[in-house]
Amino acid sequence: MWYLEAGSPCAHDDEWRLLALVCTADLTMQRALAPTCAAQRREQLLAEALRQCEVCAQAAPNHVGARRGLFAQTAFVRAKVLLMQGALPEALEATQRATRLYK
């Protein structure tokens, strides 16, 4: 994982590591939106983005994620992925969770 490599600013800083994970999950989801993305590849990318969101949710202590709203950002990325997959109740729950995290 690139964000853990020696020399990466993310390697020894929980906040940077969490930011890298959120961005990676979002970019993975965005790749699934490419017009040239085949349906099977799209599903693989969305599943990978969800996995990355789960890793992100467990990556750093709450105080780190809360300071910049990174856990809430992860919840919103998760909600977008679930919406793209057609899992509407789960997407709504993830959005509500993210909204609670911002309060």
Secondary structure, 3 states (H helix, E strand, C coil): CHHHCCCCCCCCCHHHHHHHHHHHHHHHHHHCCCCCCCHHHHHHHHHHHHHHHHHHHCCCCHHHHHHCCHHHHHHHHHHHHHHHCCCHHHHHHHHHHHHHHHC
